[in-house]
Amino acid sequence: MFSLLYVDDEPNLLEIGQIFLESTGEFKVKTVLSGEEALAELTKNPYDAIIADYQMPEMDGIELLKNVRRSSGDIPFILFTGRGREEVVIEAINNGADFYLQKGGDPNIQFAELAHQVRQVVTRRRAERAQESEERYRILSDFAFDGVLIQDFSGKILYVNPRILRMFGIPDPALVIGKNILDFISPEFRETVIRDMQNVITGTDRYLQTYRAWAPDGKGIWIESIGTKIQYQGEPANIVALRDVTGRKQAEEALHRANEKLNLLNSITRHDVANQLTIVLGYTQLAQHTKPDPVIKGFLAKIERAVSMIQRQIEFTRTYQELGVETPAWYSIRDVVKAAEPQNLTVTCSCGSLEIFADPMLEKVFFNLFDNAVRHGERVTAITVSCEIAGEEMVITVQDNGIGIPLDVKPKIFEKGYGKNTGFGLFLAREILAITGIFIHETGTHGKGARFEIAVPKGAYRSREDRQ
């Protein structure tokens, strides 16, 4: 279907032309009565071609053509002229008109000729643009630092740039053109590649994905890619930018192994220290049973409190050690809230199918918020969790109906060690969220309940329904 903008100061001619052209089933025609209206319309909607009368008041067809060329580039332009106006035809061609048609004669013949010329000029212009676009792709990709390939949606490779050849150690592009991209992908990632191609077809594209690939010599390569849908040689295709991230993946794996060893060492050390603290605490309590004098009894009580504090700090280090170890993932807010929901307390969540990209310890965030409400809210009977899109952010609000938090305390509640219990709960919640760029702060009113707002940045939230 071709979209046409038809300009003439004679309404009846516009109506006749619109009926004739649209009766073919190939055209959708928008009519306007002046050049000024035509220019205004071009700022609102794109058109495949413009048909314009020459003789119009205020702005004639030539002036309209000049304005169109300045503002809308090379959109096909067809001019209607009266018979015997060769000078108008020459001026129109000199100013970039694609075709002209003399008015008069049999309307059937005249509009059939017009439809034919529109088809030709629009098809030719589309082909020229496609060729120019492909040439731009080729020039840009040939000199790109990243690998670039174009494939059809069956996976057949149509084009690769020199960087791809160097990345995979391939001497000649003829060795890969025509082959299927899956031939170079490690088997465990092929289903993911197929799924991502389907996503591009349906318009879900321009997101980073990592795969393991194999060069013809058997060398494994980790590649990071991003793709989008284009027209290539007149057909839909997928242009993909690739980057070799093998070195980065190897460094990440080495760091992961080092962290595992450190965590094992920390775990063993923590276990040994905890055992020794239990011994100290046991002997302290045994000493208290001997009914020592008041001064010694006071010392023993201080030792017991200090040991209990060290035990809580050791437990915190165990939890904090797990922070950031596992890869962040997408989590349903509703499911996480349900898993953290305390007994004997009504928790309402209205976040529907929304998900956030967060550390696997996300459940601890909501557990700590709920636990604080129960411990310190005094009269809390209900907690509400709601979600709202605010600009580019999503804000998750957790609100209770307790006594709230005094104004002078608010700046301290996220500090490590502050609080009446372990002093680590809200500090840990903030750290867990910060891993994926999520921010938490308290906005409630003392006497009306605590209110925590969790600001999730663009790209770190989505709806489950959007990916189905």
PyMOL commands that set and color helices and strands:
alter all, ss='L'
color gray80, all
select helices_A, chain A and resi 11-22+35-42+61-72+86-94+107-142+162-168+173-175+181-184+187-201+246-289+294-321+333-340+362-376+410-412+425-434+464-467
alter helices_A, ss='H'
color red, helices_A
select strands_A, chain A and resi 2-7+27-32+49-53+77-81+99-102+147-151+157-160+209-214+220-232+235-244+329-332+346-349+354-358+382-390+393-400+439-442+451-456+461-463
alter strands_A, ss='S'
color yellow, strands_A
deselect
rebuild
show_as cartoon
